[in-house]
Amino acid sequence: MYVVQIASECAPVIKAGGLGDVVYGLSRELEIQGHCVELILPMYDCMRYDHIWGLHDAYRDLWVPWYDGAIHCSVFCGWVHGRLCFFIQPHSSDNFFNRGLYYGALDDTIRFAFFSKAALEFLQQSNKRPDIIHCHDWQTGLVPVMLFEMYKYHGLWNQRVCYTIHNFKHQGVCGADILHATGLNNDAYYYTWDRLQDNHHPGAINLMKGGIVYSNYINTVSPHHAWEARFSEVGCGLNPTLEVHHHKFGGILNGIDYEVWNPEKDQYVPHHFSIDNFEEKAKNKKALREQLMLQDDPDKPLICFIGRLDGQKGVHLVHHALYYALHKRAQFVLLGSATESGINSWFWHEKTFLNSNPDCHLELGFNEELAHLIYAGADMIVVPSNYEPCGLTQMIGLRYGTVPIVRGVGGLLNTVFDWDYDEHHSPETRNGFVFYQTDSTALESAMERALDLWTKSPKHFQQLAIQGMEYDNSWNIPGSKYVGVYEHIRHRS
Ligand code: ADP
């Protein structure tokens, strides 16, 4: 099959979070399974150009209709660790992708509506006719809308769309302007409950809703989150829309890229290890402590958190975990970045306050290299999310023998099975600690069980870590599931 992914991220060249990992990892797996994959991405000024090989201009004169005129674009092409990527660069005073950021501009909905339109124009004008167009999140929600309302009549009549929702929180809610800009020129037609009208704000349109209504298949990134999205508040108002379209909605668990996340040959990890020489992991703990100037006390376990510092990630519980770890004479390393200024200054304040503490380190920012060393060196990783569509950090932790302590929501529930209490997994297939409530007592009790096992029963703790490493969270199985979806929608009219 010929698959084109249209996305706002692809790791490592454009990575703000898990979406980038998923787009890259899935593309690679699809190729391994014998399919042809190409990616269409925005050409941001701030992306990691050092990860692109052979960048050259592939299509010089892409004119993208926009309002009553057109914007001239160039399309560049290059390989990102083997994946063929096309980068769209508009030449206009709007400067859509020259902002020094991926997201967070006031006109984000316009920026990505333009990208969606440009991606379809590129397919049409360059005569690319993929079997499957795979879009991701609100940024590309308009792709199926425009495909089936416009481009279908201009050559793209045989394409099918799979739409993956990585986070229901951000839906791209905006005004009618987007319709006029993209040429979807019939407000009354799109402003209806069964098309693009936002379920809560009747005066607004919702790009993610458009993706749901128009795509041939929609999924979110774990089976449990698919259930939550339909039946709980994490559907963020889209529940009734998902209900209407439930026959084409499912949950496919993400994988992690086993080439990138491989403790046996990770380039950022000084001491490689596997289940067979697990004792080497301890040397990485030492290396991590050295790098972060933490005291090297053999009696102290090291707990980490890696991720965005925001409400979704349970930032209050992250904060509590840090102080609880210190209270229990453990060490804590936090690597995270906050986009909200209040949270940012809160954690900068903590960092300054704890600066001279030899048992903890707060690294505020995005640091891919350090993340690898932390996964390899920590004993436990805490993931106390409020909601978590899939979550990659617990799966990476498992791969590196770093025992996850998670809140039982979304994909965390599909991947972490409690050492003491899991009813569905035999003791030799359990791999972490799970708590359910959002209060600090629940977190403490799970952390206490983990710390107790580490301190009082190191052999069992090691066994638990190794059991986690035995899990297959690669893209192999999810990749096959996506292929199954593609096959299914390809053969339906
Ligand atoms: P998200 O909700 O942000 O997508 P995921 O758990 O799905 O969360 O994916 C997070 C990915 O981003 C993981 O690969 C994690 O290692 C990485 N990551 C998150 N924050 C940072 C950071 N500050 N520095 C380096 N990597 C990070």
Boltz pocket constraint, residues with backbone or C-beta under 6 A from the ligand:
constraints:
  - pocket:
      binder: B
      contacts: [[A, 16], [A, 17], [A, 18], [A, 19], [A, 21], [A, 306], [A, 307], [A, 308], [A, 335], [A, 336], [A, 337], [A, 363], [A, 365], [A, 366], [A, 367], [A, 368], [A, 371], [A, 390], [A, 391], [A, 392], [A, 393], [A, 394], [A, 396]]
      max_distance: 6.0
